[in-house]
Amino acid sequence: MKSETEENHLDECQQHVQILLQRKPEKRVNVVKSVKAKLKKKCTCTAKEAKKTFTGFFPVIRWLPKYNFKENTWGDIMSGLIIGIILVPQAIAYSLLAGLKPIYSLYTSFFANLIYFIMGTSRHVSVGIFSLISLMIGQVVDREVLLAGFDLDDDAVQKISQMNDSNIMNLTSGITSVNISLGLVDIECGKECYAISVAAALTFIAGIYQVLMGIFRLGFLSMYLSEPMLDGFATGASLTILTAQVKYLLGVKIPRSPAVGMLITTWINIFKNIHKTNVCDVITSAICIAVLVAAKELGDRYKDKIKIPLPTELVVVAVATLVSHYCNLNELYGTSVSGVIPTGFIPPKVPDFSLISKIAIDAIPLAVISFAFTISLSEMFAKKYAYKVEANQEMFAIGFCNIIPSFFHCFATSAALAKTLVKTSTGCKTQVSSVVSAIVVLLVLLFFAPLFYSLQKCVLACIIIVSLRGALRKFKDLPALWRLSKIDAIIWIATVAASALISTEIGLMVGVLFSMMCLVVRTQLPHATMLSQIQDTVFYEDGEKYENLCSIPQIKIFRFESPLYYANKGYFLQSLYKMVGMDPGLEIIRRKKMEKKAIKKAKRKQVESLKGIDNNDNNDIHVQLFNHDSDLKTIILDCSSIAFLDTSGINALKGLLKDYKEVQITVLLACCNTSVIDALSRGSYFGKQNQDIDKMLFYSVHDAVQFIREKETAVRDSTV
């Protein structure tokens, strides 16, 4: 007689079988017709579709006519003014990272703000020059300038300009239209001109990559850039940026090091030339860093009370410029200054396409990082302020923020967290604030740029270094990250090390590959454990992690915390055999050997009995053969963590079921989701027409345990 529990379970399983059998048949899709229909839909262009496409490509057309002047104007103007004021000293400072003149950084800030205003979908992000992007550009520019035959030392250009060689003429400004033969390449301009040509070409091709990614709807790729990897990349690059600025803090003149191994090479050169330290630059740097850090700390501490952040960078720049100018620091103490920053705009120029073959590979990480930071910040603030951004349109926006400005002597841009936080904290409502910021930069370009002539470069280096506080503080968060997730901490450490010690591009590649490798390892070598019952409950947990759990006689419960597929089926079987304590294949071989021995001994016993010899030693062969591991009768597989099965996973479970059946051990499944059940059903795991599903599949581990207990009770009762 079956118990009530067993009958209820059988009824539930039979109902589930009926549900599975009554599922709607899958619709057969005619691939050719489907493709034709999609192509027809894509190629058909109605007036409504054309308008939707146009307004989608230029989102400003949708939201600007609905602009609420009463609610938004004040916040947008104030945030735009503050960001514009911050942009000016940052633009001049980041030109040091890019290896370019300050005027090009100002151009970049101006055009990027205008273009993103027209094409962006985020209301709050601040797009413009970004330290990491500037560093990546600077490394490529330095490499190409060096390969072109230019000395990275600025003094070399001045010396060349004084030569009377017929092939080297008119280099006084560093820009010329005369063809210069340097033995390696023919260049139609000097070092400065060639440097911005490289940067513009690099920016152009990076923008092309981003637009192509938008066309092919590849915005989703940003999700594969994990947060620990991006944080590690930013921190590693920050160490490189910090190292690149130390020579300005000390006033030491050393050549810019190549990208690979730049951090180590630069520090070696610094210590070699430490005796040439400029005392004036050191004193200026110490004062500026102290003021900037103090202002930042006070701003962070009292940010709720201070509604408008103080433009500390601009104040420091203004005071330092006045002191440097009226005290003649450049002439008396030899401090390095920004020099002439011309006003107005240089005529646009088509990027030099002959350079693209040299920098096409370098543009890939630049495009990926530029987009990744932009979309991550866009989504972060869209979620915070309850609106949506379009990932692919963001790809178009940042792409054209690179393509169009590359014709106007600009370099690549990205959204920046620090400036975006300032925008939101000062009341920004829409991207109208970007237009206000662009106007501030325009005023500097047209009128005020020459005022920064006497600004010391060490002051700009201080601004850059203090802006790295957020990224460098990640070191303090490492212990907490380690406690939270050791894998994420290892990804962060590996990315930081590669970005700082090798190069930013290689660091990015290492971070991505290492993240993906960790993901693969997590599924290939997942956590597997044996479960035991929590006393007096229907719950089962890991016996290694929790105390006071009760093991169940003759039953082993195994949990595998990963999908079961081709890459980890071997690990699944090895873990199960090891934890259960029996490999069915080896057990079958052992029993066959025992059978052979039994047959031989049986024949020997028969011969000996004919001779009258009594041998009782052979009587235990049958017991040894069939009573081995008699304490194991059932294996229950907790499938709650198995998200899916592929063909290899299904075959592994079918082979497992068959092998253990040969050694008289039952295998039951529990907690399977519907996709796993469907996969097993299609693979005939439960027999033809799923006739054995009620004996093999259970909704919970406890149901399976109860089923076994009731079955054993029924067997004992039938034998009494």
Protein Blocks (a to p, Z undefined) as FASTA:
>chain_A
ZZfklmmmmmmmmmmmmmmmmpccdddddfklmmmmmmmmmmpccfklmmmmmmmmmmml
mmmmmpcfklmmmmmmmmmmmmmmmmmmmmmmmmmmnopafklmmmmmmmmmmmmmmmmm
bfkbccdddfklmmmmmmmmmmmmmmnopafbfklmmmmmmpccfklghklnopafbdcd
ehjaccfbdfklmmmmmmmmmmmmmmmmmmmmmmnopmlmmmmmcfklmmmmmmmmmmmm
mmmmmmmmnopacddddfehplmmmmmmmmmmmmmpcfklmmmmmmmmmmmmmmmmmmmm
mmmmmmbacffklmmmmmmmmmmmmnommmmnopacebjadehjdddddddfklmmmmmm
mmmmmmmmmmmmmmmmmmmmmmmnopaddfklmmmmmmmmmmmmmmnopacddddfklmm
mmmmnopablmlmmmmmmmmmmmmmmmmmmmmmpcfklmmmmmmmmmmmmmmmmmmmmmm
mmmommlmmmmmmmmmmmmmmmmklmmmmmmmmmmmmmmmmmmmccdddddddehiabdc
dfklpghiacdehiacddddbdddfklmmmmmmmmmmmnopafklmmmmmmmmmmmmmmm
mmmmmmmmmnopacfklmmmmmmmmmgoklbmbdcddfklmmbdcfklmmmmmmmmmmmm
mnopacddehiafklmmmmmmnomnoghhlmmmmmbcfbfklmmmmmmmmmmmmmmmmZZ
